[in-house]
């Protein structure tokens, strides 16, 4: 096959995400049908929206019949962090050609973490490696959500605790980031920003506040981060 190396490497690198996405996607599918929505909404949302946290929030939007303005504002605050991911990958995606729109669409937290943690193999066709890595990750989420919705439509059981799988995945990726960077300062800054937000900011605004705090601290201690 023409892209054997790229496919093999992308699959190997994506295995940690598979462990998280399959379980969390399954939980999303179960939750969706538990509110009496049809099972096929799960694969449709996972194919065209593909935004884990936002898909969970969308279920609440459906239930309260939220307006388009409310949905747009909530979506902006939930996913605004993605804009910072995109800015940091402009150079890397510069020569990806026709694949760029999909790479931008599929740039989730976990895909970004893998792209910035795992060093590129110079022997690989990078744009196709990025494509297969992104596609594998979406496939895991799509499959998990679809299976969860189908199973949930036929079997009823308690899903409490399944949502923690995403948190566990982030912990693993964070550890891998530290092993790769060997620089403790960004992680200390992230922890401080999170604690400040937890203590002083309402929970519905905690995410955007923690990002702002982290950015301010990163710029403040920029020289120290670069020196380390």
C-alpha positions in Angstrom: 0.0 0.0 0.0 1.2 3.5 -0.9 1.0 4.9 2.6 1.8 1.9 4.7 4.4 3.6 6.9 2.2 6.6 7.6 -0.9 4.4 8.4 1.2 2.2 10.7 2.8 5.0 12.6 -0.5 7.0 12.9 -2.2 3.9 14.3 0.6 3.2 16.8 0.6 6.8 18.0 -3.2 7.0 18.3 -3.7 3.9 20.5 -3.9 6.0 23.8 -6.6 8.1 22.2 -8.4 5.0 21.1 -8.6 3.8 24.7 -10.2 7.1 25.8 -12.3 8.0 22.8 -13.9 4.5 22.4 -15.1 4.6 26.1 -16.1 8.3 26.2 -17.8 8.1 22.8 -19.7 5.0 24.0 -20.8 7.1 27.1 -22.0 9.9 24.8 -24.0 7.5 22.7 -25.6 6.0 25.9 -26.4 9.4 27.3 -27.9 10.6 24.1 -30.4 7.7 23.7 -31.2 7.8 27.5 -33.0 11.1 26.7 -35.1 9.3 24.1 -33.2 10.7 21.0 -32.8 8.4 18.1 -29.6 6.4 18.0 -28.6 7.7 14.5 -28.0 11.2 15.9 -24.8 9.9 17.6 -23.0 8.9 14.4 -24.3 12.0 12.6 -23.0 14.4 15.3 -19.7 12.5 15.6 -19.2 12.8 11.8 -20.1 16.4 11.2 -19.6 18.1 14.6 -16.9 15.9 16.2 -16.4 17.9 19.4 -16.5 15.7 22.4 -17.3 18.1 25.2 -19.6 20.1 23.0 -21.6 17.1 22.0 -22.3 16.3 25.6 -23.4 19.9 26.1 -25.5 19.8 23.0 -27.7 17.2 24.6 -28.6 19.8 27.3 -29.2 22.3 24.5 -31.7 20.0 22.9 -33.5 19.4 26.2 -34.0 23.0 27.2 -34.7 24.0 23.5 -31.9 26.6 23.6 -31.9 29.4 21.0 -29.3 29.7 18.3 -27.6 32.7 20.0 -27.3 30.9 23.3 -25.8 27.9 21.5 -23.4 30.0 19.5 -22.1 31.8 22.6 -21.7 28.6 24.6 -19.9 26.9 21.7 -17.5 29.8 21.4 -16.6 29.7 25.1 -16.3 25.9 25.1 -14.1 25.6 22.0 -12.2 28.9 21.9 -9.1 27.1 23.1 -9.0 25.4 19.6 -8.0 28.7 18.1 -4.7 28.7 20.1 -4.1 25.1 18.9 -4.5 26.2 15.3 -2.2 29.2 15.6 0.6 27.0 17.0 0.3 24.5 14.1 0.2 27.0 11.2 3.8 26.2 10.2 3.3 22.5 10.5 0.1 22.5 8.4 1.5 24.9 5.8 2.3 22.3 3.1 -0.7 19.9 3.7 -2.6 21.2 0.6 -6.1 19.8 0.1 -5.9 17.9 3.4 -5.7 21.1 5.5 -9.4 21.8 5.9 -9.9 18.3 7.3 -6.9 18.6 9.6 -8.3 21.9 10.9 -11.7 20.3 11.4 -10.3 17.3 13.2 -7.9 19.1 15.5 -9.2 18.0 18.9 -7.4 18.3 22.2 -6.0 14.8 22.0 -4.9 15.1 18.4 -3.1 18.3 19.2 -1.4 16.7 22.2 -0.2 13.8 20.0 1.1 16.2 17.3 3.0 18.3 19.8 4.3 15.4 21.9 5.5 12.8 19.4 8.4 13.8 17.3 7.9 13.6 13.5 9.7 10.8 11.7 11.5 12.5 8.8 11.0 9.4 6.6 7.2 9.8 6.7 5.1 11.8 4.3 4.0 14.2 7.0 0.8 15.6 5.6 -0.5 12.0 5.1 0.7 11.0 8.6 -1.2 14.0 10.1 -4.3 13.0 8.0 -4.3 9.3 9.1 -3.7 10.3 12.7 -6.6 12.7 12.7 -8.8 10.2 10.8 -8.1 7.3 13.2 -9.0 9.5 16.2 -12.3 10.6 14.7 -13.0 6.9 13.7 -12.5 5.9 17.4 -15.0 8.5 18.6 -17.4 7.8 15.8 -17.4 4.1 16.4 -17.7 4.4 20.2 -20.6 6.9 20.0 -22.4 4.7 17.4 -22.0 1.5 19.4 -23.0 3.3 22.6 -26.2 4.6 21.0 -27.1 1.2 19.5 -26.5 -0.6 22.8 -28.2 2.1 24.8 -31.3 1.8 22.6 -31.6 -1.9 23.5 -30.1 -2.2 27.0 -30.6 0.1 30.0 -27.8 0.4 32.5 -26.1 2.9 34.8 -23.5 5.1 33.0 -22.2 7.0 36.0 -18.4 7.5 35.9 -17.8 6.9 32.3 -17.2 10.6 31.6 -14.1 10.4 33.7 -12.3 8.5 31.0 -11.5 11.8 29.2 -9.9 13.2 32.3 -7.8 10.1 32.6 -6.7 10.4 29.0 -5.6 14.1 29.6 -3.5 13.0 32.6 -1.7 10.5 30.5 -1.1 13.0 27.6 0.1 15.6 30.1 2.7 13.1 31.5 3.9 12.4 28.0 4.2 16.1 27.3 6.4 16.5 30.4 8.6 13.6 29.4 9.1 15.1 26.0 9.7 18.7 27.1 11.5 18.2 30.4 10.3 21.6 31.4 8.2 21.9 34.6 7.3 25.6 34.4 4.4 25.3 31.8 2.8 22.6 33.9 3.1 24.6 37.2 1.6 27.6 35.3 -1.3 25.4 34.2 -1.9 24.1 37.7 -1.9 27.6 39.2 -4.3 28.9 36.5 -6.6 26.0 37.2 -6.6 26.6 40.9 -7.2 30.3 40.6 -10.2 29.6 38.3 -11.5 27.0 40.6 -11.4 29.3 43.6 -12.6 32.6 42.1 -14.5 31.9 38.9 -18.0 30.3 38.5 -17.9 26.8 37.1 -19.6 27.7 33.8 -16.8 30.2 33.0 -13.9 28.3 34.5 -12.5 27.0 31.3 -12.1 30.3 29.5 -10.8 32.0 32.7 -8.2 29.3 33.2 -7.0 29.7 29.6 -6.7 33.5 30.1 -4.8 33.1 33.4 -2.5 30.6 31.8 -1.7 32.9 28.9 -1.0 35.8 31.2 1.3 33.8 33.3 3.1 32.2 30.3 3.8 35.7 28.9 4.9 36.9 32.3 7.4 34.0 32.7 8.2 33.6 29.0 11.9 34.0 29.4 12.1 31.4 32.2 10.1 28.9 30.1 12.4 29.5 27.1 15.5 29.2 29.2 14.5 25.9 30.7 
